[in-house]
């Protein structure tokens, strides 16, 4: 079993989720079931590990995957190589293939990756989306960290190979 896993998310694909959560009149925790837990929260992206690993917006009303087919559920952005049916691949990582949800609060700040202080997550997403960048969630047994890359996961694998 690997001690680390990187979940790569294309920021041009994530940006609409971030904007939806930030612009929504309210934000709620829900996972494609409006009758499920709908606790008000700050604008957040939910990292869901279940049938793959994906991000969804907490903006309400939800951002549908297909506006013409509301039953299709919320728009999801899957991690590179961890789409639907990837439970076996996730099982051999620190995520252990067990379903869980992690909250990425878009208004939370951290040291900016460009040397500045107090950059909100949604600003980092916007900035790196303009550069066609990637957000990498690196999970280890003791937690996770967020980084941003301009190269893509395929380039990184080629460099390692």
Secondary structure, 3 states (H helix, E strand, C coil): CCCEEEEEEEHHHHHHHHHHHHHCCEEECCCCCCCCCCCECCCEEEEEECCCEEEEECEECCCECCCCCHHHCECCEECCCCCCCCHHHHHCCCCCCCCEEEEEECCCEECCCCCCCCEEHHHHHHHHHHCCCEEEEEEECCEEEEEEECCCHHHHHHHHC
